[in-house]
Each structure stands twice: as C-alpha cells, then as structure tokens.
Amino acid sequence: MPRNVEIKARVRDMEQVRVLARELSGGPPEILEQEDVFFPAAHGRLKLRRFAADHGQVIFYDRPDLSGPKTCTYAISETREPALLREVLGAALGEAMIVKKLREVYLVGQTRIHLDEVEGLGTFLELEVVLGENESAAAGRKTALALMERLGIEEADLVEGAYADLLAAG
C-alpha cells in the first residue's frame, strides 16, 4: 500500500500561509470542493470523497491519531458514480460523519500542501509527504518538519485525528 507522512495543523493566518505555500510551490493551487462521507470501519478509516456528480474516490487509510508527523498507509479507488456508491456503502455500513471543505492543493517536491476551509471547524493546513517505495518514514518526517518551519507552523498548532473526529468532538 502507498504511504505518506502527514501532519494537520490549525491555521491562524490563512493569507500568510497561502502566500508562503504559493512561493514554495512556484505557482497557483488547484482548488477543490470536497465532500467526504465517512463510514464505520473495523480498522483505520473509510470515506467516499465526492468531487462532482460523476467523480469520486473511495479512500481507506490508517494512521495513528497523534499530533506531529505520522506515517499513513492508504488505498484509493476511483468512481464515476459517487452517489450510487454512497447509497451502497451507507446501506451496508451506515454513515458515520460528513465533512465538507474547500481545499487548495499546492505541490512542493514530493509533498502536497493542503489549505482547507472546513465547514463547522475553520482553517487548517495538511502536509502529505508521499514516500517512495524504499523511502523511510524518517526521511518523510524530516521533510514535513522542514516544511512546517518554512510555513510558520508551530507544534502548538498541530492537531490529532481526522476532521470527522474534530466535528464529532464538537
């Protein structure tokens, strides 16, 4: 399964982080409206991400709920029928939570920088350092920590868990 090293952090000054992310990436972001429907899973997390009526992804991922850089394994399957797939998965598993967000994606080397405006939660940054097949998690953590510093993200800004967890916690 593919792996990455991730962090999630609250953003106090989105405009400042946006400017820094754009400078680091050398260009404008890709803008995505996303709706993630989470389903109960015995292990890890399972969600259906809808981008449009005819474009979605089923995503399974597993990572520890820790603040700071952590390794995540994941699998993604594309779908052209996200509404039908939601109906099928919902009937079989039930729905646990829905997360809606506006995401800006910047690419810096092997890292995806996500600037998220999450409905009901506020503004966040995620880093996903995509690891090569033989690349160590330690190398990914080093990259994540360096980018955190360049983006002005402090340890106190880091959060644990998924957006669905934060919404469920109130």
N, C-alpha and C positions, 0 to 999 in steps of 0.2 A: 504494500500500500504506500502511496506517496506520503511524505512527511514535510512538515514545516515547523519553524519555531515562531511562536506568536506572543504578542502582548496586546493588552487592551488597556486604555487609559482615558480618564475623563479629560476633556479639553476645556481650559478656562478662556483662552483667546483663540477662537477658531480662525479668525482672519490672519493672525500672526503665523499660526501653524500652516495655514493654506499657502501663504507666501513662501515659507521655508520648504514645504513639500514641492511646490512648483519649481523652485530654484534647484532642488536636489534632483528632480526628475528631468528637468530641462524642457518641460512642455506642459500643456494643459491636461487636466484629468479627463478620464472617462466618467460620465455622470450616469448613475443607475438608480432607478426606483425599484426597491425590492420589498417583497412581502414574503416573510419566512413563516411557514406553518410548522410548528414542532409537534412531533408525535411521541408518545411514550416509547421508550426503548429499554431493553433489559441491560444494555451495555452502551456507553457513550451516548451520543445524541443523534437523532434522525430528524431531518427537516426537508420540506419541499419549498424551494425558493422559486417564486414566480417573478419573472421579468416583464412578461407580456402575456396576452391570452394564448399565444402559440409558442411560448418559450419559457421553459423552467428547468430546474435541476433538482434531483433528489440527492441529498448530501448526508452521508454518515460521517461523523467524526468523533474522535476520542482523544481527550486531553485532560490533564489534571486541573482541578479548579484552584489554581494558585495565582497570586499576583506575580508579576515579573515574567521573564521569558520562560516558555514551557513548550515541550515538544508535542505536536499534534499529528496523529495519523488520520487520513481521510480517504474517502472514495466518493466520486461524483458520477452520476448518470444523467444524461440529458433527456428531456422530454419535450414533445411538441403539444402535449395535452395536459398541462398542469392542473386544470380544473377537474378533469376526469380522474387523474391520479390522486388528487386531494380527496375526492369522493371515495375512491377505493381504499386508500390508506386510512382515512377517517372512519370508514365503516369497520375496518378490521382492527384498528388500534385505538381509535378515539383521537381527538386533538388536545394537545396539552397547552399550547400558547401560540399567539400570533404576534410577530414583530414586524413593524413597518418602518422602513428607513429610506432616506435619501443618502446615497453613498457616492463619494468622489474617490476614484482609484487613480493613484499615481504609481508609476513603476520606477524603481531605483535599483538597477542591477537585478539581483535575484529576489528583491523584496517588493511586495505590494504594500503600499501605504493606503489605508482606507480612512477617509474622514467621513464620519457618519453623523447624521442628524436623525436620532431615533425617536419616533413618536412616543411621548409619555416619559422619556428618560433624559433627553438633552443631547449634548455633543460629545463625541468620542473619537479616538484615534485607535486604529488597529494596525499592527505591523505583522506581516506574514512573510517570513524569510523562507523561501522554498529551498529545501535541501536536495542536493544531488544524491543519486543512488548510494554513493560511497562517502558522502559528506557527513561529518559528525554533527551531532546536536550542539556540541560545544562551539563549533565554528558558527553555527546559526545564532547561538546566544550572543556571541561576540559581535556579530553584525547587528543584531537587534539592539544591544546596549549602545553601540556607536551611533546608530540612527536615533535612538531615544535622546541622546545627548545633543545631537545636531538639531533635533526638532524641539528642544527645550522641554522634554517630558521628564518629570521628576518621579522618583519612586513613590512619593505620596499620591501621585495621580493615578497609579496603577490600580486596576480592579480585577476581581476574581470572577470566574463564571462567564456565562453567556448572557446576552441581552434578555433572553427569556427568563433566566434566573433573577436578574435585576428587576424585571417587571413583576414577576411573581412575588418577590420580596416587598414590593410596594415602594 
